[in-house]
Amino acid sequence: MTKPTRKFRYPTKDSAPVRIALTLAGVAYIALFLLTPLIAVFAEALRNGAAAFLAAVTEKDALAAMWLTLTVAAIAVPLNTIFGLAAAWSVAKFDFWGKSVLITLIDLPFSVSPVISGLVYVLLFGAQGYLGPLLDELGIKVIFTVTGLVLATVFVTFPFVARELIPLMQEQGVAEEEAALSLGASGWQMFWRVTLPNVRWGLLYGILLCNARAMGEFGAVSVVSGHIRGLTNTMPLHVEILYNEYNFAAAFAVASILALLALVTLVLKSALEWRYGDEIAAAHRH
């Protein structure tokens, strides 16, 4: 006796032509606004051949811009990771006066233009700013230095880790932490063995998003950098300078490296989802 075959049931009652049309529309939209520009960047980068591409990306100022971009991201991302964990822990696990204000401040960079945030740093730390004369007497320079780039990048990227962790920690509640404390665990033991493992995938997502934004940030760092070649130009700023000088091949070559870094981040995220997909899904469910 053969078992009756179960007919697959779609989650909606739309007809097959409607589903196909919607799918094709989504694919066409992605291809037009995402894949086509990405392909165009790599095509323009290699238009003059591999030799010209290698010469553009190994040029002294280009290498300095790449190194500076990675350096700024290497400083800003760990700082925002620590801040994001602390902020999410405070918001999700405790009730205190000013909690809503803290949440609003966390979301502030999402509503403020990066250019405005850069101008605020100039107003505070510039030579004619509020703290500029004091810093000058102490021999400290912020604007037009790597320090200014890091501060601007930290500001525009600090919501990503916190915003990924806050809803996850709120959903998990405090029962497991309270159980660990009741069994004699210290605060640090509770954090490392209970809280952090429960949010590790959300934390990883936040770090990946934060890193991608840090490497691609343009507006805020453009204001505080001074556009000093070889010293304060990150990769996006170096691309702008090359393009304004009509050196299109070199501009697209450096832009392709920046796009490649973004693709590496995306591939890493997808690989982790493929390898640990069940654990990631479980973490987001809880």
C-alpha positions as CSV (number, residue, x, y, z in Angstrom):
1,M,0.0,0.0,0.0
2,T,1.5,3.3,-1.1
3,K,1.4,6.2,1.2
4,P,-0.5,9.2,-0.1
5,T,1.7,12.0,-1.4
6,R,1.4,15.3,0.4
7,K,0.9,18.2,-1.8
8,F,3.1,21.2,-1.1
9,R,1.0,24.1,0.2
10,Y,2.3,27.6,-0.4
11,P,2.0,30.1,2.6
12,T,-0.2,32.4,0.5
13,K,-3.1,31.8,-1.8
14,D,-1.7,33.8,-4.7
15,S,-1.7,32.1,-8.1
16,A,1.5,30.8,-9.7
17,P,1.7,33.7,-12.2
18,V,1.5,36.2,-9.4
19,R,4.2,34.4,-7.4
20,I,6.5,34.2,-10.4
21,A,5.9,37.8,-11.3
22,L,6.7,39.0,-7.8
23,T,9.9,36.8,-7.7
24,L,11.1,38.1,-11.0
25,A,10.4,41.7,-9.9
26,G,12.5,41.2,-6.8
27,V,15.3,39.6,-8.7
28,A,15.2,42.4,-11.3
29,Y,15.3,45.0,-8.6
30,I,18.3,43.4,-6.9
31,A,20.1,43.0,-10.2
32,L,19.4,46.6,-11.3
33,F,20.3,48.4,-8.1
34,L,22.8,46.1,-6.5
35,L,24.5,43.6,-8.9
36,T,24.8,45.9,-11.9
37,P,26.7,48.7,-10.0
38,L,28.9,46.2,-8.4
39,I,29.8,44.5,-11.7
40,A,30.4,48.0,-13.2
41,V,32.9,48.9,-10.5
42,F,35.0,45.8,-11.2
43,A,34.7,46.2,-14.9
44,E,35.9,49.8,-14.8
45,A,38.7,48.8,-12.4
46,L,40.0,46.3,-15.0
47,R,39.3,48.3,-18.1
48,N,42.9,49.2,-18.7
49,G,44.2,45.7,-17.8
50,A,45.6,43.9,-14.8
51,A,48.9,45.8,-14.9
52,A,47.1,49.2,-14.5
53,F,44.9,47.8,-11.8
54,L,47.9,46.6,-9.8
55,A,49.7,49.8,-10.2
56,A,46.7,51.8,-8.9
57,V,46.2,49.6,-5.8
58,T,49.8,49.3,-4.9
59,E,50.6,53.1,-5.3
60,K,51.9,54.6,-2.1
61,D,48.9,56.8,-1.3
62,A,46.5,54.0,-2.1
63,L,48.3,51.6,0.3
64,A,48.3,54.3,3.0
65,A,44.6,54.8,2.5
66,M,43.9,51.0,2.8
67,W,46.1,50.8,5.9
68,L,44.4,53.8,7.5
69,T,40.9,52.4,6.8
70,L,41.8,49.1,8.4
71,T,43.4,50.8,11.4
72,V,40.4,53.1,12.1
73,A,38.1,50.1,11.8
74,A,40.3,48.0,14.1
75,I,40.1,50.7,16.8
76,A,36.4,51.8,16.4
77,V,34.9,48.3,16.1
78,P,36.3,46.9,19.4
79,L,35.3,50.2,21.2
80,N,31.8,49.9,19.9
81,T,31.6,46.3,20.8
82,I,32.4,47.0,24.4
83,F,30.0,49.9,24.5
84,G,27.3,47.9,22.7
85,L,27.6,45.1,25.3
86,A,27.5,47.5,28.2
87,A,24.6,49.5,26.8
88,A,22.5,46.5,25.9
89,W,23.2,44.9,29.3
90,S,22.1,48.1,31.1
91,V,18.9,48.6,29.0
92,A,17.8,44.9,28.9
93,K,18.7,43.8,32.4
94,F,18.0,46.8,34.6
95,D,15.4,49.5,35.2
96,F,16.8,52.9,36.0
97,W,16.0,56.6,35.7
98,G,17.0,57.9,32.3
99,K,16.7,54.5,30.5
100,S,14.6,56.0,27.7
101,V,17.1,58.8,27.3
102,L,19.9,56.3,26.9
103,I,18.0,54.5,24.2
104,T,17.4,57.7,22.4
105,L,21.1,58.6,22.6
106,I,22.0,55.2,21.2
107,D,19.7,55.9,18.2
108,L,21.0,59.4,17.7
109,P,23.6,58.7,15.0
110,F,20.8,57.1,12.9
111,S,19.0,60.4,12.7
112,V,21.9,62.8,12.5
113,S,23.7,63.3,9.2
114,P,27.4,62.0,9.3
115,V,28.5,65.4,7.9
116,I,26.8,67.2,10.9
117,S,28.6,64.9,13.3
118,G,31.9,65.7,11.7
119,L,31.1,69.4,12.0
120,V,30.3,68.9,15.7
121,Y,33.8,67.5,16.2
122,V,35.4,70.4,14.4
123,L,33.3,72.8,16.6
124,L,34.5,71.0,19.7
125,F,38.2,70.1,18.9
126,G,39.1,72.4,16.1
127,A,41.7,75.2,16.4
128,Q,38.9,77.7,16.9
129,G,36.6,75.3,18.7
130,Y,35.5,75.2,22.3
131,L,38.3,72.8,23.4
132,G,40.7,73.6,20.7
133,P,42.9,76.2,22.6
134,L,43.1,74.0,25.6
135,L,44.1,70.9,23.6
136,D,46.7,73.1,21.7
137,E,48.3,74.1,25.0
138,L,48.5,70.4,25.9
139,G,50.0,69.5,22.6
140,I,47.0,67.3,21.6
141,K,45.7,67.4,18.1
142,V,42.3,65.8,17.2
143,I,41.1,67.3,13.9
144,F,43.0,66.3,10.8
145,T,44.6,63.4,12.6
146,V,43.9,59.7,13.0
147,T,42.3,60.5,16.4
148,G,39.7,62.6,14.7
149,L,38.9,59.9,12.2
150,V,38.5,57.3,15.0
151,L,36.2,59.6,17.0
152,A,34.0,60.3,14.0
153,T,33.8,56.7,13.0
154,V,33.0,55.6,16.5
155,F,30.1,58.1,16.6
156,V,28.5,57.0,13.4
157,T,28.9,53.3,14.0
158,F,28.2,52.8,17.8
159,P,24.4,52.0,17.5
160,F,25.0,48.8,15.4
161,V,26.2,46.4,18.2
162,A,23.9,47.8,20.8
163,R,20.8,47.8,18.6
164,E,21.4,44.1,17.6
165,L,21.8,43.0,21.3
166,I,19.1,45.0,23.1
167,P,16.0,43.2,21.7
168,L,17.9,39.8,22.0
169,M,18.7,40.4,25.6
170,Q,15.2,41.7,26.4
171,E,13.7,38.6,24.9
172,Q,15.9,36.3,26.9
173,G,15.1,38.0,30.2
174,V,17.1,37.6,33.4
175,A,16.1,34.1,34.6
176,E,19.3,32.3,33.6
177,E,21.5,35.1,35.1
178,E,19.6,34.9,38.4
179,A,19.9,31.1,38.4
180,A,23.7,31.4,37.9
181,L,24.0,33.9,40.7
182,S,21.9,31.7,43.0
183,L,24.3,28.8,42.4
184,G,27.3,30.9,43.5
185,A,28.6,32.3,40.3
186,S,30.4,35.6,40.4
187,G,29.4,38.5,38.2
188,W,32.1,37.8,35.7
189,Q,31.4,34.1,35.6
190,M,27.8,34.8,35.0
191,F,28.7,37.1,32.1
192,W,31.2,34.9,30.4
193,R,29.4,31.6,30.9
194,V,25.7,32.6,30.6
195,T,25.1,36.0,29.1
196,L,27.8,36.1,26.4
197,P,27.2,32.6,25.0
198,N,23.5,33.4,24.7
199,V,24.1,36.6,22.6
200,R,27.2,35.5,20.7
201,W,25.5,35.3,17.3
202,G,23.7,38.6,17.8
203,L,27.0,40.1,18.8
204,L,28.7,38.8,15.7
205,Y,26.0,40.3,13.5
206,G,26.4,43.6,15.2
207,I,30.2,43.5,14.8
208,L,30.0,42.6,11.1
209,L,27.6,45.5,10.4
210,C,29.7,47.9,12.5
211,N,32.9,46.9,10.6
212,A,31.2,47.3,7.2
213,R,30.0,50.8,8.1
214,A,33.4,51.8,9.6
215,M,35.3,50.8,6.5
216,G,32.8,52.6,4.2
217,E,32.2,55.8,6.2
218,F,32.6,58.9,4.1
219,G,30.7,61.9,5.4
220,A,32.0,62.3,9.0
221,V,35.6,61.4,8.2
222,S,35.6,63.7,5.2
223,V,34.9,66.7,7.5
224,V,37.6,65.9,10.1
225,S,40.3,64.4,7.9
226,G,41.6,67.5,6.0
227,H,42.1,65.2,2.9
228,I,45.8,64.9,3.6
229,R,47.1,62.4,1.1
230,G,49.0,59.5,2.7
231,L,48.1,60.6,6.2
232,T,44.4,61.2,6.8
233,N,42.7,59.9,3.6
234,T,40.7,56.6,4.1
235,M,39.8,54.6,1.1
236,P,36.5,56.3,0.4
237,L,38.2,59.7,0.6
238,H,41.0,58.5,-1.7
239,V,38.5,57.3,-4.2
240,E,36.9,60.7,-4.2
241,I,40.2,62.5,-4.8
242,L,41.2,60.2,-7.7
243,Y,37.8,60.7,-9.3
244,N,37.9,64.4,-9.0
245,E,41.3,64.4,-10.7
246,Y,39.7,62.4,-13.6
247,N,41.9,59.4,-12.8
248,F,38.9,57.1,-13.2
249,A,40.8,53.9,-13.6
250,A,42.6,54.3,-10.3
251,A,39.5,55.5,-8.6
252,F,37.5,52.4,-9.6
253,A,40.5,50.2,-8.8
254,V,40.6,51.4,-5.2
255,A,36.8,51.3,-5.0
256,S,36.9,47.7,-6.1
257,I,39.1,46.8,-3.2
258,L,36.7,48.5,-0.9
259,A,33.8,46.6,-2.5
260,L,35.9,43.4,-2.2
261,L,36.3,44.0,1.6
262,A,32.5,44.3,1.8
263,L,32.0,41.1,-0.1
264,V,34.4,39.3,2.2
265,T,32.4,40.5,5.2
266,L,29.2,39.2,3.5
267,V,30.8,35.9,2.6
268,L,32.0,35.4,6.2
269,K,28.5,36.2,7.5
270,S,27.0,33.7,5.0
271,A,29.5,31.0,5.9
272,L,28.8,31.3,9.6
273,E,25.1,31.1,8.9
274,W,25.6,28.0,6.8
275,R,27.9,26.3,9.4
276,Y,26.0,27.3,12.5
277,G,22.6,28.1,11.1
278,D,20.6,26.1,13.6
279,E,22.4,27.8,16.6
280,I,21.9,31.2,15.1
281,A,18.2,30.6,14.5
282,A,17.8,29.3,18.0
283,A,19.6,32.4,19.4
284,H,17.2,34.7,17.6
285,R,14.2,32.7,18.6
286,H,15.1,33.0,22.3
